[in-house]
Amino acid sequence: MLPLTIVIPTYNEADNLPSLASAIWGLPLADTRLLIVDDGSPDGTGEVAEDLARRYPGRLEVIHRPAKLGLGSAYITGFRAALGSGAQAIGQMDADFSHAPAYLPGFLDMLELADAVVGSRYIPGGGVDRRWGLGRKLLSAFGNLYARTILGMRIRDATGGFRLWRRETLLGMPLDRIRSNGYVFQVEMAYVAQRLGYELAETPIYFEDRRIGQSKMSLQIQLEAALRVWQVRGMHRHLTPADRLAG
């Protein structure tokens, strides 16, 4: 298996982070590193991350940002840092246990034969939290279908944020042209990868609602994302595999 670095953006995740790190490091994976990008969490998440970095030298790195600057820019910052440190496989996941760490070994196995792996709620075997009401389930499913239809995407879960990327894939993508800074960031990254001809493999996951804390998703955020999808199409629809960057 490729050595893995996982980028985890955080904002007020002090109660989740130690348990998440323990769960990931308890997996049968060698040399798994965590790269925490904290946006000045007022609950002390950054300090909790620094304590973990001191207790587990070489296994966790913290990037501190002064304020809540957005999900997309947090991931891009983390991706660049991971690439700069020589990471061969780069993961992205939430800090709230909605993305179960137990899926990671299977993701890595699949990454041997793909350019990226997407944890999918919308293929057979996948699903969303059983506690969600019908309205939330329909909103999530519609938002995903909406993005896929407008952009002509082949993957079934374009909006999911549990993914693994090969180093070569991220190096070939124009990260400086990724503009989305909210949840549509996931859509934009997948769309750009598809336009460039990369192979995105999907594997089913069960998406569990966060265990501790409050969801950061709102109807306003989803409506803004719907408008942003059209901008993503306009910016990137002319990309072809010939536009891959030299790694």
Backbone bond lengths (Angstrom), bond angles and torsions (degrees), N, CA, C in turn:
res aa  C-N    CA-C-N  psi(-1)  N-CA   C-N-CA  omega(-1)  CA-C   N-CA-C  phi
1 M - - - 1.462 - - 1.528 110.89 -
2 L 1.325 115.05 147.32 1.450 120.05 176.37 1.529 110.13 -70.76
3 P 1.334 117.94 140.97 1.476 119.43 173.52 1.522 109.66 -62.66
4 L 1.329 116.00 139.76 1.462 121.93 -169.16 1.520 111.96 -115.44
5 T 1.329 115.94 134.47 1.453 123.30 168.37 1.523 107.53 -117.37
6 I 1.325 117.58 127.13 1.460 121.62 -177.78 1.522 109.43 -109.49
7 V 1.323 115.71 123.14 1.456 121.97 177.09 1.534 108.28 -90.16
8 I 1.335 116.39 125.63 1.463 121.74 -177.51 1.532 109.00 -129.70
9 P 1.323 118.27 103.41 1.468 120.08 173.66 1.526 109.93 -70.95
10 T 1.317 117.16 141.81 1.468 119.73 -179.51 1.521 111.34 -133.90
11 Y 1.325 113.62 145.15 1.461 122.51 168.84 1.516 106.12 -151.96
12 N 1.312 115.76 110.43 1.471 122.39 -177.05 1.533 112.32 58.73
13 E 1.315 115.33 57.02 1.469 121.25 178.53 1.529 111.33 -123.81
14 A 1.339 116.82 28.02 1.465 120.64 -176.53 1.525 112.13 -59.26
15 D 1.328 117.12 -34.82 1.462 120.18 -177.45 1.525 112.56 -77.88
16 N 1.329 116.92 -23.19 1.460 120.62 -177.49 1.526 113.99 -92.71
17 L 1.337 117.10 -33.02 1.458 120.41 -167.14 1.530 114.56 -60.39
18 P 1.336 120.59 -47.45 1.472 118.06 -179.37 1.532 113.13 -60.40
19 S 1.330 117.07 -40.91 1.458 120.13 179.51 1.527 111.09 -66.91
20 L 1.328 116.37 -38.75 1.457 119.87 179.51 1.524 110.70 -65.11
21 A 1.329 116.83 -45.48 1.466 119.96 178.70 1.521 110.76 -59.52
22 S 1.335 116.45 -44.24 1.457 120.41 179.26 1.522 111.53 -61.27
23 A 1.342 116.60 -41.48 1.468 120.16 -179.52 1.522 111.40 -65.36
24 I 1.323 117.23 -40.41 1.465 120.51 -179.89 1.524 110.92 -68.96
25 W 1.324 116.83 -45.11 1.459 119.98 -179.08 1.526 112.30 -70.57
26 G 1.316 118.01 -15.61 1.457 121.18 176.70 1.512 113.50 -83.11
27 L 1.333 117.26 -4.69 1.463 121.02 179.60 1.526 110.75 -78.63
28 P 1.335 117.63 157.09 1.464 120.96 178.26 1.528 111.79 -77.87
29 L 1.328 115.13 61.12 1.458 122.30 179.25 1.519 108.88 -126.80
30 A 1.301 116.04 135.64 1.467 119.86 -179.97 1.527 110.16 -91.99
31 D 1.319 115.79 142.19 1.467 121.90 170.64 1.529 113.89 60.27
32 T 1.311 117.49 37.36 1.460 119.87 177.10 1.524 109.67 -82.73
33 R 1.326 115.86 122.50 1.457 122.43 179.45 1.522 110.02 -110.63
34 L 1.317 116.75 147.09 1.453 122.50 176.24 1.521 109.14 -111.04
35 L 1.315 115.63 136.03 1.456 121.41 177.56 1.527 106.91 -121.90
36 I 1.315 115.97 105.45 1.453 122.50 -176.17 1.526 109.31 -92.70
37 V 1.335 116.14 126.57 1.468 121.24 175.68 1.521 106.81 -111.88
38 D 1.324 116.23 101.84 1.464 120.75 -174.30 1.520 110.89 -102.58
39 D 1.332 115.33 129.90 1.461 121.11 -177.43 1.528 112.44 -95.91
40 G 1.320 115.70 56.55 1.459 120.17 175.62 1.512 113.51 61.63
41 S 1.324 117.26 42.06 1.467 121.36 -176.58 1.523 111.90 -55.67
42 P 1.327 118.02 124.49 1.467 119.60 179.10 1.525 113.97 -69.79
43 D 1.348 117.75 -13.83 1.470 119.29 179.98 1.523 112.64 -87.64
44 G 1.350 117.67 4.34 1.454 120.57 176.98 1.521 115.05 87.67
45 T 1.332 117.73 18.47 1.464 119.86 179.02 1.530 111.48 -56.99
46 G 1.322 116.59 -40.31 1.466 119.71 -179.87 1.515 112.41 -60.33
47 E 1.329 116.94 -39.89 1.463 120.95 179.02 1.532 110.89 -69.77
48 V 1.333 116.54 -38.09 1.466 119.96 176.08 1.527 109.96 -61.72
49 A 1.331 116.59 -42.59 1.459 120.68 178.65 1.523 111.48 -63.65
50 E 1.324 117.12 -40.82 1.470 120.09 178.66 1.530 110.61 -64.14
51 D 1.316 117.17 -37.99 1.462 120.31 177.18 1.527 110.94 -62.76
52 L 1.315 116.82 -41.34 1.471 120.36 177.19 1.526 110.45 -64.24
53 A 1.333 116.68 -39.35 1.460 120.43 179.56 1.530 111.02 -63.24
54 R 1.336 117.08 -36.62 1.463 120.11 177.84 1.529 111.17 -71.18
55 R 1.317 116.55 -37.88 1.463 120.46 -178.29 1.519 112.70 -75.18
56 Y 1.336 116.07 -26.76 1.468 120.00 -177.62 1.530 109.01 -129.19
57 P 1.333 116.92 70.48 1.472 119.97 -175.28 1.527 111.91 -59.64
58 G 1.331 114.59 135.64 1.452 121.02 178.75 1.513 114.57 85.09
59 R 1.331 116.90 -6.58 1.465 119.24 -176.81 1.528 112.92 -108.32
60 L 1.323 116.57 -13.85 1.458 119.76 -178.64 1.525 109.51 -147.15
61 E 1.321 115.05 135.07 1.462 122.24 177.57 1.523 107.93 -125.25
62 V 1.314 116.34 145.73 1.461 121.11 -178.97 1.523 109.78 -120.51
63 I 1.327 115.28 131.25 1.461 121.65 170.51 1.527 107.23 -110.70
64 H 1.316 116.44 119.73 1.467 121.08 -178.72 1.528 109.67 -98.17
65 R 1.309 116.17 127.78 1.458 121.34 174.09 1.529 107.86 -114.38
66 P 1.328 118.24 150.51 1.466 120.22 -168.24 1.514 115.51 -74.45
67 A 1.338 117.06 -18.23 1.468 119.43 -175.96 1.520 108.69 -159.02
68 K 1.319 115.57 177.43 1.458 121.49 179.69 1.523 108.91 -75.15
69 L 1.327 115.79 98.39 1.463 121.95 -171.95 1.521 113.37 -102.63
70 G 1.329 117.48 0.04 1.457 119.26 174.09 1.517 114.10 111.57
71 L 1.331 114.69 147.47 1.456 121.40 -177.64 1.522 112.75 -63.42
72 G 1.333 115.95 -45.78 1.457 119.42 -177.20 1.517 112.84 -61.06
73 S 1.325 116.62 -48.25 1.462 119.10 -179.30 1.525 111.35 -67.02
74 A 1.341 117.34 -29.92 1.467 120.04 176.19 1.520 110.47 -64.60
75 Y 1.325 116.74 -45.25 1.458 119.14 178.86 1.525 112.21 -65.71
76 I 1.326 117.03 -43.32 1.465 118.95 179.45 1.523 110.33 -61.24
77 T 1.335 117.05 -42.49 1.462 120.78 176.19 1.524 110.74 -58.35
78 G 1.332 116.49 -45.35 1.457 120.54 179.69 1.516 112.85 -67.12
79 F 1.334 117.36 -41.40 1.469 120.56 178.39 1.526 110.69 -60.07
80 R 1.318 116.27 -45.18 1.472 119.34 -179.06 1.528 111.02 -63.43
81 A 1.319 116.53 -41.16 1.464 119.43 178.77 1.527 110.98 -65.26
82 A 1.330 117.01 -41.42 1.463 120.60 179.39 1.522 110.89 -64.67
83 L 1.324 117.06 -43.75 1.461 120.31 177.49 1.526 110.59 -62.40
84 G 1.327 116.53 -40.77 1.457 120.54 179.68 1.509 113.44 -63.43
85 S 1.340 116.58 -27.24 1.465 119.98 179.43 1.526 112.36 -89.47
86 G 1.346 116.58 1.07 1.461 119.91 176.29 1.512 115.65 91.16
87 A 1.342 118.28 13.83 1.463 120.98 -178.78 1.526 110.96 -58.01
88 Q 1.327 116.36 138.72 1.460 122.00 -179.85 1.533 112.43 -97.07
89 A 1.317 117.02 -33.77 1.463 123.11 173.92 1.519 107.05 -126.37
90 I 1.329 116.45 131.58 1.459 120.95 -174.79 1.516 108.64 -125.52
91 G 1.319 115.61 120.69 1.452 120.89 -179.08 1.509 112.17 -102.81
92 Q 1.322 115.25 161.20 1.468 121.54 172.93 1.511 107.61 -137.70
93 M 1.327 116.02 135.08 1.460 120.56 179.51 1.509 110.19 -160.14
94 D 1.339 115.26 160.07 1.451 121.11 176.84 1.524 110.62 -76.98
95 A 1.327 115.15 159.84 1.467 120.52 -178.46 1.516 112.97 -92.46
96 D 1.336 117.74 1.41 1.461 120.40 -168.92 1.527 115.03 -104.72
97 F 1.330 117.31 13.35 1.467 123.84 179.71 1.529 113.05 71.65
98 S 1.334 119.10 9.94 1.459 119.17 171.32 1.523 110.12 -69.58
99 H 1.330 116.40 -23.74 1.460 122.82 172.78 1.529 107.27 -105.87
100 A 1.315 116.73 108.83 1.462 120.91 -174.20 1.533 110.78 -72.49
101 P 1.336 118.25 124.20 1.462 120.54 178.98 1.530 113.94 -56.98
102 A 1.327 117.28 -27.20 1.467 120.36 -176.62 1.523 113.17 -59.01
103 Y 1.340 117.82 -19.53 1.467 120.29 179.05 1.533 113.11 -75.90
104 L 1.312 117.73 -18.22 1.465 120.76 -169.99 1.534 114.80 -59.48
105 P 1.341 120.65 -43.26 1.471 118.07 178.45 1.529 112.68 -58.70
106 G 1.321 117.66 -40.44 1.458 120.57 177.42 1.514 112.26 -65.45
107 F 1.329 116.53 -39.13 1.463 120.76 175.93 1.530 110.21 -58.01
108 L 1.328 115.66 -46.06 1.466 119.42 -177.79 1.520 111.85 -64.23
109 D 1.327 117.34 -38.12 1.463 120.39 176.35 1.527 110.04 -59.77
110 M 1.314 116.87 -44.46 1.464 120.82 -179.45 1.520 112.41 -67.10
111 L 1.339 116.43 -31.02 1.461 120.31 -177.96 1.524 112.26 -65.75
112 E 1.327 117.16 -18.06 1.461 119.84 177.13 1.527 111.21 -63.26
113 L 1.340 117.44 -25.29 1.466 122.01 -174.59 1.524 113.12 -118.60
114 A 1.330 117.74 9.39 1.466 121.19 -178.44 1.522 109.75 -139.78
115 D 1.324 115.47 166.39 1.462 120.56 177.67 1.527 111.86 -86.08
116 A 1.318 115.91 -24.55 1.465 121.94 175.82 1.517 107.72 -158.33
117 V 1.328 116.26 156.63 1.458 122.36 178.70 1.521 107.87 -124.60
118 V 1.321 116.02 132.88 1.464 122.68 -178.36 1.521 109.36 -115.69
119 G 1.315 117.05 124.38 1.453 120.88 172.00 1.515 108.99 -75.40
120 S 1.332 117.07 118.60 1.460 120.88 -169.19 1.523 112.97 -112.89
121 R 1.325 115.11 129.14 1.469 121.79 174.45 1.516 111.60 -85.72
122 Y 1.345 117.19 -13.98 1.451 120.81 -167.69 1.523 114.04 -119.07
123 I 1.321 116.96 29.26 1.458 121.69 168.09 1.527 106.91 -120.73
124 P 1.337 117.84 161.61 1.470 119.33 -179.40 1.527 112.13 -51.21
125 G 1.314 115.91 130.92 1.461 121.91 -177.45 1.511 113.70 98.15
126 G 1.340 117.13 -16.22 1.451 121.13 178.68 1.517 111.24 -94.49
127 G 1.334 116.39 169.81 1.452 119.27 179.13 1.511 111.71 -178.21
128 V 1.328 115.33 172.70 1.462 122.16 177.79 1.525 109.01 -114.64
129 D 1.311 115.19 166.86 1.459 121.78 -174.53 1.531 111.69 -51.14
130 R 1.316 115.78 129.12 1.465 120.99 -178.77 1.520 112.56 -65.36
131 R 1.330 116.37 -18.25 1.467 120.21 -179.67 1.522 112.65 -81.86
132 W 1.337 117.30 -10.81 1.458 119.35 178.71 1.516 110.03 -63.82
133 G 1.324 116.38 141.99 1.445 120.63 172.79 1.521 111.09 -75.04
134 L 1.325 116.15 166.31 1.463 120.80 -177.72 1.523 111.13 -59.93
135 G 1.336 117.37 -39.55 1.453 120.18 -179.09 1.521 112.68 -60.94
136 R 1.322 116.04 -43.82 1.470 119.28 -179.74 1.523 111.09 -67.77
137 K 1.328 116.63 -39.51 1.471 119.61 178.24 1.523 110.77 -62.25
138 L 1.322 116.54 -43.75 1.462 119.72 -179.34 1.521 111.34 -66.98
139 L 1.328 117.46 -38.71 1.453 120.97 179.80 1.523 110.85 -64.13
140 S 1.333 116.32 -43.32 1.459 120.69 179.08 1.524 111.28 -64.28
141 A 1.338 116.15 -46.34 1.461 120.26 -178.71 1.526 111.07 -65.46
142 F 1.342 116.75 -41.22 1.460 119.82 -179.66 1.524 111.08 -66.45
143 G 1.346 116.92 -42.84 1.453 119.53 179.32 1.517 111.92 -58.80
144 N 1.309 116.51 -39.33 1.457 121.13 178.92 1.526 110.82 -68.94
145 L 1.331 116.72 -46.93 1.464 120.83 178.88 1.524 111.35 -61.52
146 Y 1.317 116.35 -40.24 1.469 122.06 179.24 1.537 110.30 -58.55
147 A 1.328 116.72 -49.83 1.465 120.69 -178.64 1.522 110.78 -64.84
148 R 1.318 116.69 -43.84 1.468 120.23 -178.77 1.521 111.33 -63.01
149 T 1.321 117.05 -40.13 1.460 120.94 -176.93 1.521 111.18 -68.72
150 I 1.315 117.51 -47.34 1.462 121.10 -178.55 1.524 111.16 -63.43
151 L 1.326 116.36 -38.00 1.465 120.43 -174.09 1.520 113.12 -96.61
152 G 1.325 117.63 -4.19 1.461 119.51 -179.89 1.510 113.36 62.70
153 M 1.322 116.52 41.39 1.460 120.37 -174.39 1.521 111.13 -86.02
154 R 1.327 114.90 144.19 1.458 120.33 -177.45 1.525 112.70 -86.49
155 I 1.329 117.66 -30.58 1.463 117.86 -179.89 1.517 109.45 -72.19
156 R 1.325 115.66 152.04 1.458 120.56 -175.63 1.529 112.78 -84.91
157 D 1.339 116.49 -24.46 1.466 120.03 179.90 1.521 109.05 -119.69
158 A 1.331 114.89 87.91 1.464 120.50 -177.15 1.509 112.67 -81.95
159 T 1.331 117.02 -17.99 1.462 120.25 -173.89 1.528 113.20 -101.50
160 G 1.319 117.42 -6.46 1.461 120.30 -178.60 1.518 112.33 -70.56
161 G 1.335 115.68 149.11 1.463 120.27 -175.26 1.513 115.06 -114.18
162 F 1.339 117.59 16.31 1.466 121.31 178.99 1.519 107.47 -104.74
163 R 1.331 116.88 102.04 1.462 121.48 -170.33 1.518 111.47 -145.05
164 L 1.330 114.73 157.41 1.461 122.97 169.91 1.524 108.51 -125.81
165 W 1.309 115.25 138.90 1.468 122.14 -179.56 1.522 109.82 -122.56
166 R 1.314 116.49 141.46 1.457 119.96 168.55 1.525 108.78 -75.21
167 R 1.314 115.37 148.51 1.463 120.14 177.91 1.526 111.01 -52.69
168 E 1.334 115.98 -46.23 1.459 120.85 -175.91 1.528 111.81 -62.59
169 T 1.324 116.32 -32.10 1.466 119.79 179.84 1.520 110.98 -67.11
170 L 1.321 116.84 -49.94 1.468 119.44 -179.57 1.529 111.24 -65.44
171 L 1.324 117.39 -35.82 1.462 119.65 177.95 1.521 111.41 -65.25
172 G 1.324 116.60 -29.12 1.456 120.19 -179.25 1.519 114.14 -84.00
173 M 1.330 117.19 -6.81 1.460 121.15 -177.19 1.531 111.42 -98.83
174 P 1.320 117.85 141.58 1.476 121.15 -179.49 1.530 110.76 -78.20
175 L 1.323 116.60 77.28 1.462 120.24 -175.39 1.524 112.47 -60.21
176 D 1.317 117.25 -26.41 1.462 119.93 179.52 1.528 111.79 -72.93
177 R 1.339 117.42 -11.29 1.463 121.16 178.47 1.533 112.26 -99.77
178 I 1.316 116.90 -2.50 1.466 120.08 176.83 1.520 107.72 -78.50
179 R 1.316 116.58 116.54 1.464 120.82 -171.67 1.526 113.62 -106.27
180 S 1.312 118.57 -20.52 1.459 120.40 -175.24 1.513 110.34 -67.38
181 N 1.329 115.05 136.22 1.457 118.51 -176.47 1.523 112.04 -124.25
182 G 1.332 115.87 9.72 1.460 121.04 175.61 1.515 108.86 -119.94
183 Y 1.331 115.64 -150.94 1.458 119.37 -175.31 1.522 113.16 -70.94
184 V 1.338 117.95 -18.92 1.464 119.64 176.72 1.526 111.05 -72.58
185 F 1.323 117.03 -7.79 1.473 120.30 171.98 1.523 110.78 -51.84
186 Q 1.326 117.26 -40.40 1.461 120.21 -178.89 1.528 110.75 -62.69
187 V 1.319 115.63 -40.69 1.459 120.83 178.50 1.525 110.58 -64.27
188 E 1.318 116.17 -46.32 1.462 120.40 -177.63 1.527 111.63 -61.97
189 M 1.326 117.25 -43.64 1.460 119.96 179.39 1.533 111.34 -61.93
190 A 1.332 116.82 -44.23 1.460 120.14 -179.31 1.524 110.95 -66.97
191 Y 1.323 117.25 -39.39 1.462 121.25 -179.55 1.529 110.94 -65.69
192 V 1.313 116.81 -45.43 1.466 120.12 178.81 1.531 110.13 -61.68
193 A 1.330 116.91 -43.08 1.463 119.93 178.93 1.528 111.08 -60.82
194 Q 1.342 116.55 -42.08 1.468 119.62 178.90 1.521 111.09 -65.49
195 R 1.322 117.86 -45.09 1.469 120.70 -179.81 1.527 111.21 -60.37
196 L 1.319 116.63 -32.99 1.467 120.57 179.91 1.525 112.55 -81.39
197 G 1.324 116.83 -3.26 1.461 120.27 175.25 1.503 115.64 88.95
198 Y 1.314 118.01 15.13 1.460 120.34 178.75 1.527 110.02 -78.52
199 E 1.320 115.73 149.45 1.457 122.62 -179.66 1.522 109.69 -91.50
200 L 1.334 115.76 114.49 1.458 121.50 178.27 1.524 108.49 -104.45
201 A 1.317 116.29 115.71 1.464 121.37 178.68 1.517 109.51 -94.32
202 E 1.325 116.38 140.84 1.464 121.20 178.78 1.524 110.46 -110.23
203 T 1.327 115.03 143.91 1.454 121.64 175.94 1.528 108.32 -137.27
204 P 1.320 118.59 140.52 1.468 119.42 -173.73 1.521 113.37 -70.30
205 I 1.322 114.98 141.20 1.466 121.55 173.22 1.525 108.64 -135.14
206 Y 1.307 114.99 155.25 1.465 121.51 169.47 1.519 106.70 -100.59
207 F 1.327 115.49 120.94 1.458 121.34 -178.00 1.516 108.94 -91.94
208 E 1.312 116.39 110.82 1.461 121.93 179.86 1.517 109.98 -96.10
209 D 1.324 116.71 137.11 1.456 120.09 177.75 1.530 109.59 -63.03
210 R 1.332 116.24 154.35 1.453 120.61 -175.51 1.530 111.36 -55.13
211 R 1.346 115.22 144.19 1.460 120.94 -179.72 1.521 112.22 -79.68
212 I 1.334 116.46 -41.61 1.459 122.19 -175.32 1.520 108.67 -129.29
213 G 1.326 116.93 140.08 1.450 120.91 178.01 1.518 111.38 92.85
214 Q 1.334 115.32 -175.56 1.449 121.59 -176.11 1.520 110.97 -112.37
215 S 1.334 115.11 146.02 1.454 120.38 178.34 1.521 110.40 -62.47
216 K 1.347 116.15 143.70 1.457 120.92 178.27 1.522 111.46 -96.96
217 M 1.341 117.66 2.75 1.453 122.53 179.30 1.525 109.84 -87.62
218 S 1.334 116.32 141.79 1.458 121.38 177.19 1.520 108.43 -142.26
219 L 1.341 115.96 165.81 1.460 120.00 177.24 1.520 110.73 -61.64
220 Q 1.327 117.46 -39.45 1.463 120.28 179.53 1.526 111.02 -60.40
221 I 1.327 116.52 -43.01 1.471 120.38 179.38 1.520 109.96 -61.34
222 Q 1.334 117.61 -42.05 1.458 120.15 -178.37 1.528 111.37 -69.12
223 L 1.333 118.13 -36.38 1.455 120.29 177.39 1.530 111.28 -66.41
224 E 1.329 116.04 -40.93 1.469 119.89 176.33 1.516 110.57 -62.42
225 A 1.333 116.34 -37.84 1.460 120.27 179.14 1.522 110.91 -64.51
226 A 1.320 117.10 -38.05 1.466 120.75 -179.97 1.529 110.97 -60.53
227 L 1.317 117.30 -41.39 1.461 120.75 177.24 1.521 111.45 -68.89
228 R 1.309 115.38 -36.42 1.466 119.90 -177.25 1.525 112.03 -66.85
229 V 1.326 117.71 -27.56 1.466 120.94 -179.87 1.528 110.91 -57.03
230 W 1.322 117.28 -39.22 1.473 120.37 179.67 1.530 110.92 -65.83
231 Q 1.314 116.88 -36.33 1.467 120.08 176.83 1.523 110.85 -66.46
232 V 1.321 116.65 -39.85 1.467 121.00 177.31 1.530 110.13 -59.21
233 R 1.325 116.08 -43.97 1.466 119.93 178.90 1.521 111.05 -60.53
234 G 1.330 116.40 -45.96 1.450 119.88 -178.70 1.525 113.50 -63.46
235 M 1.319 116.75 -35.77 1.466 120.84 -176.45 1.526 112.95 -75.52
236 H 1.333 116.51 -33.86 1.462 118.12 -166.91 1.531 115.47 -120.36
237 R 1.329 119.01 0.31 1.467 119.40 -172.41 1.519 113.54 -68.17
238 H 1.325 117.40 -14.79 1.463 119.77 179.75 1.535 112.84 -91.45
239 L 1.330 117.63 -2.29 1.466 119.69 -179.98 1.526 111.04 -67.65
240 T 1.327 115.90 144.84 1.468 122.73 175.26 1.525 107.94 -137.08
241 P 1.335 118.05 168.71 1.474 119.18 177.30 1.519 113.75 -55.39
242 A 1.301 117.67 -24.13 1.479 120.91 178.63 1.524 111.41 -67.77
243 D 1.336 117.12 -15.81 1.465 120.76 -178.14 1.515 113.24 -90.95
244 R 1.324 118.00 3.17 1.464 119.10 176.88 1.528 109.76 -59.03
245 L 1.308 114.88 141.25 1.465 120.34 177.55 1.509 110.16 -80.08
246 A 1.312 116.19 151.16 1.473 120.57 174.92 1.508 109.16 -74.82
247 G 1.347 117.78 123.73 1.455 121.18 -178.33 1.501 112.47 -76.93
